[in-house]
Amino acid sequence: MANRSSNTTAVPEAKSALDRFKMEVAGELGVPLTDGYNGNLTSRQNGSVGGYMVKKMIEAQERQMSGQNSMGSQSGMSGSQM
């Protein structure tokens, strides 16, 4: 297994998209995230952003695997519920 730090991006080309996604999620959650160092934020605030990002990415992947739209839709269920 490769030995890399936990804050490196597995796909470097996706870094800017992930940063934009992180800022979008922080805005949705009301977390005052800024570019650069955010040491003034609590672990709970930072964790909520990361946790919600993972939740939305899993939902998008599940939709893609089931043949529905991917990340193009807003949070929540799109269309009819299963």
N, C-alpha and C positions, 0 to 999 in steps of 0.2 A: 504494500500500500504506500502511496506517495506521502511524504511527510511535508505538509504545508500548513501554514497558520490558518486559523478559522476565519480570518477576515479577507482572504483572497477569493477572487471570483473564479469559479470553475471555467467559465467561458469569458475570457477577457473582453470580447466584443460586446457582451451584454452589460458591461459595467454602467455605462451611461443610462441605459434603459432601466436598470435596477435602481439607480440613484433617483431618477425621475419618479419611478413607482414608489420608492420609499418616501419621497416628499409628498406625493399624492396621498398616500395612506396616513402620514403624519397630519396632514391638513384635515382629512376626514375625521380623525380621532381627536383633533384639537391639541395635538402635541406641538409645541413651538420649536420644531427642528430647523436647524440652519445648516448651510454648507460648512464643512470643516468640523471643528471640535465642538461637542455638545456636552461637556462635563457638568454643566449646570442642570442637566436633566437627571431625573432619578432612574434607577434601574427598572422600576415599574413602567415608567413612561417609554423608555427605549425598548423594553421587552414587549410592550403592547404593540408597538409599531412592527417589530420583527415578527411577532406572533400572528398579527393580522395579515402581514404580507404572505406568510406561509399558508395561512388559511385560504386567501384569495388565489394563490398559485395552485394549490391543490384543487380547489373548485374549478379553476380554468382547465387544468389537466384532465379532470374527470369529465368535464363537458366535452373536451376534445376527443377523449377516448370513447365517449358514447355517441360521437358524431354531431354534437351540438356546437354552437359558436364557442370560440375560445375567449380570451380576455377582452373582447370588444364590448361586452355588455357591462352594465353597472353592477355593483354588489347586490347580492340577493338572488332570488330565483328569476330567471328570464323565461318568459312564455308560460307554458303550463307546468304545474308542479307535478312531480312524480309521486 
